[in-house]
Amino acid sequence: MSETRTPTQVRKTALAPDVRRLDERAARAWTERMAVRPLGGGRYAVDSASGATYVVDLPAGSCTCPDHQLRGERCKHLRRVGIEITTRRVPAPGKRAAVCDACGVETFVPEEEGPPDLCPACRLEPGDVVRDREADDRLVVARVTPARADEVVIEGVGETVADYATNEGYPTDDLVVEAVYLGDLARRDSPRRYSFPLSRLERVDDAEIVDRNLRDRVTA
């Protein structure tokens, strides 16, 4: 058992559900003032109203508090972490909090991934089939880069992605996406990658009609 008393910058809050049908530990998990801080790897620090801080390890199903360590109970701290994850106040195991590099909203992203950090609305994955809003062509995403459109120079053209004529009107600080035309992918062994502003591309509903093996060639 371990207990630490450390200062926290996370505000301790009490939640307010209907607790009439809850057992005592569940009710306290909902109503007591606590602050939950993700530590990574499925571990969370829970700062209690008493000033003590306990560590919950969700993969292990454990907590460092006396209620769990001595009595073997599913304590209020374990329950509170579950509540905070369900209500999206803290990230679930394997996720971390981030700000979307495309639109700026707060989101949760895979813990092990590096930049760019993208929310579900902006996120494109390698192998995704997308539509070019300008030409209505279908492409397959190779990767989303952390570089901005005004930073990437198009090979053989000498202009940045932002300055390229058909990209006029798209944000100059858009992330750059490398993609392959679907037709080139079907005809060529080594299709060329093209660079696009992220907001110029949109996911399509008919992506599943494109052979998965063909799409996988882009990311191989």
C-alpha positions as CSV (number, residue, x, y, z in Angstrom):
1,M,0.0,0.0,0.0
2,S,1.2,3.5,-0.8
3,E,-0.1,6.9,-0.2
4,T,1.3,10.2,-1.4
5,R,0.3,13.7,-0.6
6,T,1.2,15.8,-3.6
7,P,-0.2,19.1,-4.9
8,T,-2.4,18.9,-7.9
9,Q,-3.4,21.5,-10.6
10,V,-6.5,19.4,-11.5
11,R,-9.7,20.8,-10.0
12,K,-11.4,18.3,-7.6
13,T,-15.1,18.0,-8.5
14,A,-18.1,16.1,-7.3
15,L,-20.5,14.6,-9.9
16,A,-24.3,14.6,-9.5
17,P,-26.2,11.5,-10.6
18,D,-29.3,10.0,-9.0
19,V,-27.5,7.9,-6.3
20,R,-30.5,6.5,-4.6
21,R,-30.1,3.0,-5.9
22,L,-26.3,2.8,-5.6
23,D,-24.3,1.0,-3.0
24,E,-22.2,3.1,-0.6
25,R,-18.9,2.9,-2.5
26,A,-20.6,3.7,-5.9
27,A,-22.4,6.7,-4.4
28,R,-19.2,8.0,-2.9
29,A,-17.5,7.6,-6.2
30,W,-20.1,9.8,-7.8
31,T,-20.5,12.4,-5.2
32,E,-17.2,13.0,-3.4
33,R,-14.8,15.6,-4.6
34,M,-11.9,14.0,-6.4
35,A,-9.5,14.8,-9.2
36,V,-8.3,12.1,-11.6
37,R,-5.0,12.5,-13.5
38,P,-3.8,10.0,-16.2
39,L,-0.3,8.8,-15.7
40,G,-0.1,6.7,-18.8
41,G,-0.1,2.9,-19.3
42,G,-3.6,2.6,-17.8
43,R,-2.6,4.2,-14.5
44,Y,-4.3,7.2,-12.9
45,A,-3.6,9.3,-9.9
46,V,-6.8,10.1,-7.8
47,D,-6.5,13.1,-5.5
48,S,-9.1,12.7,-2.8
49,A,-10.9,15.3,-0.7
50,S,-8.8,14.4,2.3
51,G,-5.6,15.5,0.4
52,A,-4.3,11.9,-0.1
53,T,-3.4,10.7,-3.6
54,Y,-3.9,7.1,-4.6
55,V,-2.8,5.3,-7.8
56,V,-5.4,3.3,-9.7
57,D,-4.0,0.7,-12.2
58,L,-6.9,-0.2,-14.5
59,P,-5.3,-3.1,-16.4
60,A,-4.4,-4.7,-13.0
61,G,-7.8,-3.7,-11.4
62,S,-6.0,-2.3,-8.4
63,C,-5.7,0.8,-6.2
64,T,-3.2,1.8,-3.6
65,C,-5.8,2.8,-1.1
66,P,-6.5,0.9,2.1
67,D,-10.0,-0.1,1.1
68,H,-8.6,-2.0,-1.8
69,Q,-5.3,-3.2,-0.4
70,L,-6.7,-4.4,3.0
71,R,-10.3,-5.3,2.2
72,G,-9.9,-6.3,-1.4
73,E,-12.9,-4.1,-2.3
74,R,-13.6,-2.4,-5.6
75,C,-13.0,1.0,-4.0
76,K,-14.4,4.4,-4.8
77,H,-11.2,5.4,-6.6
78,L,-11.4,2.6,-9.1
79,R,-15.1,3.4,-9.6
80,R,-14.4,7.1,-10.0
81,V,-11.7,6.5,-12.7
82,G,-14.3,4.4,-14.6
83,I,-16.8,7.2,-14.3
84,E,-14.4,9.8,-15.6
85,I,-13.4,7.7,-18.6
86,T,-17.1,7.0,-19.4
87,T,-17.9,10.7,-19.2
88,R,-14.8,11.5,-21.4
89,R,-13.2,13.6,-18.7
90,V,-10.0,11.6,-18.9
91,P,-8.6,9.3,-21.6
92,A,-9.2,5.6,-21.5
93,P,-6.1,3.2,-21.2
94,G,-4.1,3.4,-24.4
95,K,-5.2,6.9,-25.1
96,R,-3.9,10.4,-24.2
97,A,-5.4,13.9,-24.3
98,A,-4.4,16.1,-27.2
99,V,-5.4,19.1,-29.2
100,C,-6.3,18.3,-32.8
101,D,-3.5,19.6,-35.1
102,A,-6.1,20.3,-37.8
103,C,-9.1,21.9,-36.1
104,G,-7.9,22.7,-32.6
105,V,-10.5,20.7,-30.6
106,E,-9.6,18.7,-27.6
107,T,-9.5,15.0,-28.3
108,F,-8.1,11.7,-27.2
109,V,-5.5,10.0,-29.5
110,P,-3.6,6.7,-29.3
111,E,-1.0,6.9,-26.5
112,E,1.8,5.4,-28.6
113,E,1.3,7.6,-31.7
114,G,3.3,10.7,-32.4
115,P,2.2,13.8,-34.3
116,P,0.1,14.8,-36.0
117,D,-2.7,14.4,-33.4
118,L,-6.1,14.3,-35.1
119,C,-9.6,14.1,-33.8
120,P,-12.1,11.6,-35.3
121,A,-13.6,14.2,-37.6
122,C,-10.2,15.1,-39.1
123,R,-8.4,11.8,-38.8
124,L,-7.3,10.0,-42.0
125,E,-5.6,6.6,-41.9
126,P,-3.1,5.1,-44.3
127,G,-5.2,3.0,-46.7
128,D,-8.3,5.2,-46.4
129,V,-10.1,6.0,-49.7
130,V,-10.8,9.7,-50.1
131,R,-12.3,12.1,-52.7
132,D,-10.5,15.1,-54.1
133,R,-13.1,17.9,-53.6
134,E,-11.7,19.8,-56.6
135,A,-11.5,17.1,-59.2
136,D,-13.8,14.4,-57.7
137,D,-11.0,11.9,-58.2
138,R,-10.6,8.9,-55.8
139,L,-7.3,8.5,-54.0
140,V,-5.8,6.3,-51.3
141,V,-4.1,7.9,-48.3
142,A,-0.4,7.0,-47.9
143,R,0.2,9.1,-44.8
144,V,-0.8,12.3,-43.0
145,T,2.4,14.3,-42.4
146,P,3.0,16.7,-39.5
147,A,4.1,19.4,-42.1
148,R,1.9,22.3,-43.1
149,A,0.9,23.2,-46.6
150,D,3.0,26.4,-46.6
151,E,6.1,24.4,-45.6
152,V,6.1,21.6,-48.2
153,V,7.5,22.3,-51.7
154,I,6.1,20.2,-54.5
155,E,8.9,18.4,-56.4
156,G,9.4,19.6,-59.9
157,V,7.0,22.6,-59.5
158,G,8.9,24.8,-57.0
159,E,5.8,25.9,-55.2
160,T,4.5,25.0,-51.8
161,V,1.3,23.0,-51.5
162,A,-0.4,26.1,-50.2
163,D,0.7,28.2,-53.3
164,Y,-0.3,25.6,-55.9
165,A,-3.1,27.1,-58.0
166,T,-5.7,24.4,-57.3
167,N,-5.2,24.7,-53.6
168,E,-6.3,28.3,-53.5
169,G,-8.9,28.8,-50.8
170,Y,-7.7,26.0,-48.5
171,P,-5.9,27.0,-45.3
172,T,-2.2,27.6,-45.8
173,D,-1.5,25.9,-42.5
174,D,-3.4,22.7,-43.3
175,L,-1.6,19.5,-42.6
176,V,-0.3,17.9,-45.8
177,V,-1.6,14.5,-46.8
178,E,0.3,12.2,-49.2
179,A,-2.0,10.1,-51.4
180,V,-2.0,8.0,-54.5
181,Y,-4.6,8.2,-57.3
182,L,-6.6,5.0,-57.3
183,G,-6.2,4.6,-61.1
184,D,-2.4,4.8,-60.8
185,L,-2.5,2.3,-58.0
186,A,-4.3,-0.2,-60.2
187,R,-2.0,0.3,-63.2
188,R,1.4,0.9,-61.8
189,D,3.8,-1.0,-59.6
190,S,5.2,2.1,-58.0
191,P,2.5,4.9,-58.3
192,R,3.5,8.4,-57.5
193,R,2.5,10.1,-54.3
194,Y,0.9,13.5,-54.5
195,S,0.6,16.1,-51.7
196,F,-2.8,17.7,-50.7
197,P,-4.1,20.0,-48.0
198,L,-6.0,17.9,-45.5
199,S,-9.3,19.8,-45.9
200,R,-9.2,19.2,-49.7
201,L,-9.8,15.5,-49.1
202,E,-12.9,13.8,-47.7
203,R,-13.5,10.2,-46.8
204,V,-16.0,8.3,-49.1
205,D,-18.7,5.9,-48.2
206,D,-17.9,3.5,-51.0
207,A,-14.3,2.8,-49.7
208,E,-15.1,-0.9,-49.0
209,I,-15.6,-1.6,-52.7
210,V,-11.9,-1.0,-53.3
211,D,-9.9,-4.2,-52.9
212,R,-8.1,-4.2,-49.5
213,N,-4.9,-5.7,-51.0
214,L,-4.8,-2.8,-53.5
215,R,-5.1,-0.3,-50.7
216,D,-2.5,-2.1,-48.6
217,R,0.0,-1.5,-51.4
218,V,0.1,2.2,-50.5
219,T,1.3,1.6,-47.0
220,A,3.6,-1.4,-47.7
